[in-house]
Amino acid sequence: MSEKTIYHVCEDAAWRAAQGLGTYAGSADDLRDGFMHFSTLAQVRTSVAIHRAGQAGLIMLAVAADKLGPALKWEASRGGQLFPHLYGDLPIDAVVEAIDLPLGPDGMHIFPDGYPGLEAEAPASA
């Protein structure tokens, strides 16, 4: 795959703590699975709806894929789609943007208006 930017959703508090360390090790789920879960822009809404529904205090990290080197692998997952998985810690300097994902009144996450590509995908039912 040749995505230039990939996306990881995490707890805001964990991200803030990682900034002082220089790397982010991932969530408890990432640590359990042995890799950090990422999505492409086309996949991120559905991933959040399935795995983070109703969870407050989240941010979406936009990450420069080319800064991750060979630790980034593209592997088949949901429905055979290829997803980016990082086998190692995320270097803070690979993050190009951190975007708040507040919950709306319906309990669904609100993605930023006009963020390229996000308007093309509606969340799947979990």
Backbone hydrogen bonds in HBPLUS format (Angstrom, degrees):
<---DONOR---> <-ACCEPTOR-->    atom                        ^
c    i                          cat <-CA-CA->   ^        H-A-AA   ^      H-
h    n   atom  resd res      DA  || num        DHA   H-A  angle D-A-AA Bond
n    s   type  num  typ     dist DA aas  dist angle  dist       angle   num
A0065-ALA N   A0004-LYS O   2.95 MM  61  5.46 152.6  2.02 135.6 142.5     1
A0006-ILE N   A0063-VAL O   2.93 MM  57  5.26 157.1  1.98 147.5 153.4     2
A0063-VAL N   A0006-ILE O   2.79 MM  57  5.26 168.2  1.81 165.3 166.9     3
A0007-TYR N   A0039-SER O   2.80 MM  32  5.15 163.3  1.83 157.5 161.5     4
A0039-SER N   A0007-TYR O   2.79 MM  32  5.15 142.9  1.93 140.7 153.0     5
A0008-HIS N   A0061-LEU O   3.04 MM  53  5.13 152.9  2.11 138.7 147.3     6
A0061-LEU N   A0008-HIS O   2.68 MM  53  5.13 177.8  1.68 160.9 160.1     7
A0010-CYS N   A0059-ILE O   3.01 MM  49  5.68 155.6  2.07 158.5 165.6     8
A0059-ILE N   A0010-CYS O   2.89 MM  49  5.68 156.1  1.95 163.5 171.3     9
A0015-TRP N   A0011-GLU O   3.08 MM   4  6.41 155.5  2.14 153.0 160.3    10
A0012-ASP N   A0057-GLY O   2.78 MM  45  5.66 172.3  1.79 157.9 158.0    11
A0016-ARG N   A0012-ASP O   2.92 MM   4  6.21 162.3  1.95 156.0 160.4    12
A0017-ALA N   A0013-ALA O   3.06 MM   4  6.26 157.8  2.11 145.2 150.9    13
A0018-ALA N   A0014-ALA O   2.98 MM   4  6.16 153.1  2.06 143.5 151.0    14
A0019-GLN N   A0015-TRP O   3.09 MM   4  6.36 143.7  2.23 148.7 157.3    15
A0020-GLY N   A0017-ALA O   3.27 MM   3  5.73 139.3  2.44 107.3 116.4    16
A0021-LEU N   A0018-ALA O   2.87 MM   3  5.01 139.4  2.04 102.9 115.6    17
A0022-GLY N   A0018-ALA O   2.95 MM   4  6.16 137.3  2.13 156.9 169.1    18
A0092-ILE N   A0022-GLY O   3.06 MM  70  5.35 177.6  2.06 133.7 133.1    19
A0024-TYR N   A0090-LEU O   2.83 MM  66  4.99 151.7  1.91 137.5 147.0    20
A0090-LEU N   A0024-TYR O   2.80 MM  66  4.99 168.0  1.82 154.3 151.2    21
A0031-LEU N   A0027-SER O   2.92 MM   4  6.21 165.9  1.94 155.8 159.0    22
A0032-ARG N   A0028-ALA O   2.91 MM   4  6.08 155.1  1.97 145.3 152.4    23
A0033-ASP N   A0029-ASP O   2.93 MM   4  6.11 156.8  1.98 148.6 154.6    24
A0034-GLY N   A0030-ASP O   2.91 MM   4  6.05 127.6  2.19 144.8 158.7    25
A0036-MET N   A0086-LEU O   2.76 MM  50  4.89 165.8  1.78 140.3 143.9    26
A0086-LEU N   A0036-MET O   2.97 MM  50  4.89 162.6  2.00 138.0 143.0    27
A0038-PHE N   A0084-PRO O   3.04 MM  46  5.20 134.7  2.25 176.5 167.2    28
A0043-GLN N   A0040-THR O   3.03 MM   3  5.14 143.3  2.17 101.3 112.2    29
A0044-VAL N   A0040-THR O   3.05 MM   4  6.05 136.4  2.25 154.7 165.3    30
A0047-SER N   A0043-GLN O   3.03 MM   4  6.19 162.1  2.06 157.7 163.4    31
A0048-VAL N   A0044-VAL O   2.96 MM   4  6.11 161.6  2.00 152.4 156.3    32
A0049-ALA N   A0045-ARG O   2.95 MM   4  6.20 161.4  1.99 150.8 156.4    33
A0050-ILE N   A0046-THR O   2.95 MM   4  6.12 151.1  2.03 150.2 157.2    34
A0051-HIS N   A0047-SER O   2.86 MM   4  5.88 171.7  1.87 154.5 157.4    35
A0052-ARG N   A0048-VAL O   2.81 MM   4  4.89 149.6  1.90 133.8 140.0    36
A0055-GLN N   A0052-ARG O   3.07 MM   3  5.53 164.8  2.09 138.8 138.7    37
A0101-LEU N   A0058-LEU O   3.01 MM  43  5.48 156.1  2.07 149.5 141.8    38
A0060-MET N   A0099-ILE O   2.73 MM  39  5.01 160.0  1.76 144.8 150.5    39
A0099-ILE N   A0060-MET O   2.86 MM  39  5.01 165.8  1.88 140.2 145.1    40
A0062-ALA N   A0097-GLU O   2.82 MM  35  5.09 170.1  1.83 153.9 157.4    41
A0096-VAL N   A0062-ALA O   2.76 MM  34  5.63 151.1  1.84 152.3 162.1    42
A0064-ALA N   A0094-ALA O   2.83 MM  30  5.39 165.5  1.85 163.8 162.7    43
A0067-LYS N   A0064-ALA O   3.07 MM   3  5.72 162.4  2.10 118.8 124.4    44
A0068-LEU N   A0065-ALA O   3.10 MM   3  5.60 166.9  2.12 120.2 122.5    45
A0072-LEU N   A0069-GLY O   3.22 MM   3  6.14 172.0  2.22 126.0 128.3    46
A0087-TYR N   A0071-ALA O   2.83 MM  16  5.02 173.8  1.83 144.4 145.1    47
A0073-LYS N   A0085-HIS O   2.82 MM  12  5.26 170.7  1.83 158.9 161.1    48
A0085-HIS N   A0073-LYS O   2.74 MM  12  5.26 160.9  1.78 161.4 168.0    49
A0075-GLU N   A0083-PHE O   2.92 MM   8  5.41 162.7  1.95 152.8 150.9    50
A0083-PHE N   A0075-GLU O   2.80 MM   8  5.41 164.1  1.82 142.7 144.7    51
A0077-SER N   A0081-GLN O   2.78 MM   4  5.57 145.3  1.89 152.3 163.1    52
A0080-GLY N   A0077-SER O   2.82 MM   3  5.23 152.3  1.90 148.9 141.8    53
A0081-GLN N   A0078-ARG O   3.07 MM   3  5.76 165.1  2.09 125.2 126.9    54
A0094-ALA N   A0091-PRO O   2.96 MM   3  5.59 165.1  1.98 120.5 125.4    55
A0095-VAL N   A0092-ILE O   3.09 MM   3  5.63 162.6  2.12 116.7 122.2    56
A0110-ILE N   A0102-PRO O   2.75 MM   8  5.57 157.9  1.79 167.9 172.7    57
A0104-GLY N   A0108-MET O   2.73 MM   4  5.48 166.6  1.75 157.0 160.8    58
A0107-GLY N   A0104-GLY O   2.89 MM   3  5.29 163.8  1.92 119.2 122.6    59
A0115-TYR N   A0112-PRO O   3.36 MM   3  5.72 159.0  2.41 127.1 124.9    60
A0118-LEU N   A0115-TYR O   3.13 MM   3  5.86 153.0  2.20 138.1 146.4    61
A0120-ALA N   A0117-GLY O   3.20 MM   3  5.53 154.8  2.26 107.9 115.4    62
A0121-GLU N   A0118-LEU O   3.45 MM   3  5.98 166.0  2.47 114.4 117.3    63
